[in-house]
């Protein structure tokens, strides 16, 4: 089986300092090794009919079901649960195996520069490059006498 997700959708109580709670969640998650990835966000559309007042989502990814169990029973998680529970008005929690349907395509490679933007050396045939362009060994800086001539 593949990865597992722990998804928490929350509606916070009025007057709760949500930023402080989010910081505490981030700290807790960073202290628990079984969490592979953690991400969170808040609703920006504000469509109450669709959100039913839920404002924040917290998503954690784990390697397997045992890793979720390890997280749920971890002392740091158990210590934080009463703080989180006191701050929320409503909550939905789902633990499920992740089914990946579409993988994002890798970003495209940057295009090669057009021949007109290539270095002058690249535009010359190899024979001319070696005879016409100075090499570091043969290149010399102009001397004051040759510069004034």
N, C-alpha and C positions, 0 to 999 in steps of 0.2 A: 504494500500500500504506500501511497505518497505522503505528502505533508498533511498536517492537520492544522486547522484554524480555531482560534478562540475569539469570538466576536461579541463585543459588548456594545449595546446601543443604550444610551442613557439620556434621561431628562432630569436635569438638576433642579433642586429646590431653589425658590426665590431667595436672593441674598447670599447665595454660596459664592465664594471666590473660586470660580471655575479654573482660572489660570493656576492657582495654587494647587488645586487637586490634580490638574494635568501634570504639573511639575513633579508631584509626588508619584504619580503613575510612572512617569518617565524614569525617575530614580529607582523605583521598585523593579521595573523591568530590566534596567541596566545591571542590577545586582543579581539577576537570576539567569544562569547560563543556559537553561533549557529553552529559553525564548530565542528563536532563530532570527526573527524579524518582528519589529513593532512599528505600527503606524497608527495615527489617529487623525481625526478631522472633525469639523463642525459644519452643520448645515448652513449654507449661504443663501438658499432660495427662500426659506421662510414660508413654505406652503403648508400651513397648519393642517389642512385637510389630508395631506399626504404624510406629513411627519408625525402627526398626532402629538405634537409637543416635544418629541425627542430631538435633541440638538447635537449630541456628540456620539461619535463611534470610535471604538478602540479595537484594533485588529492585531492579533498576534499569530505568528506562524511558528509551528513546531515541526520537528523531524518526523514524529510519530505520536501515537496515542499515549504511549508511556511518558513522553516528554510533557504533554499537557497535564497528565496526572502528577508528574513531578512538580510542575508549576503550581497547580492548585493546592498541593499540600506543602509547598515551600514555606518556611517560617516567615519570610519577608511578605509573601502574599497574604498569609493568614493574619499577620500583624496589621496590614493595610486595609483589609476587608471592612472592619468596623468604621474606619474613617470614610471610606468610599460609600458605604451603605448609609451613613448619616447624611451625606451630601446629596443623595439622589431621591427624586420623587418617584420615578419609575425606571425600570430596567428590563432589557431583553438580553439574554445570554444564550449563545449558540456555540456548541463545539462540534466540529464536523470535519470529515476528510475532505481535503481540497481536490477538486477535479479541474485540472487545467485544460481549457478548451482552445485558447489561442495564445500563442507566444508572440510577443512583440518582435517585429522585424528588427534586425540590427540596423543601426544608423548607416546611411550610405557613406561610402568612402569619399573624401574630398576629390573633386575633379583635378586632373593633371593640368598644369598651366598650358595655355596655347603656345605654339611654337614661337609666336611673336614676343612672348614674355619670357622665353627661355634665356638662359645666360648666353652671351656671345660664343663662348667656347662650345656650347652644345650645338650651335647652329653650323659650325665649321666641320668639314670632314676631318677624320682623325689625322690624316697626313698633314693638312694645313695647320691644324691645332698645334701639332708638335713643332712645326717649323716657324710659324708666324707669331705665336704667343710666347712671351718669356716664361721660363720656368723659375721657381724660387731660386735655383742655383745661378741662373744667368741674369735675373732681373737685378738692376742696380738703381739706386736712387740717383736723380740728377745731381751733379756737383754744382757748386756755385758758378764755376767757370762755364759749364755747358748750359746752365740755365740762362745766362746773360747773352749767349751767342745767338 
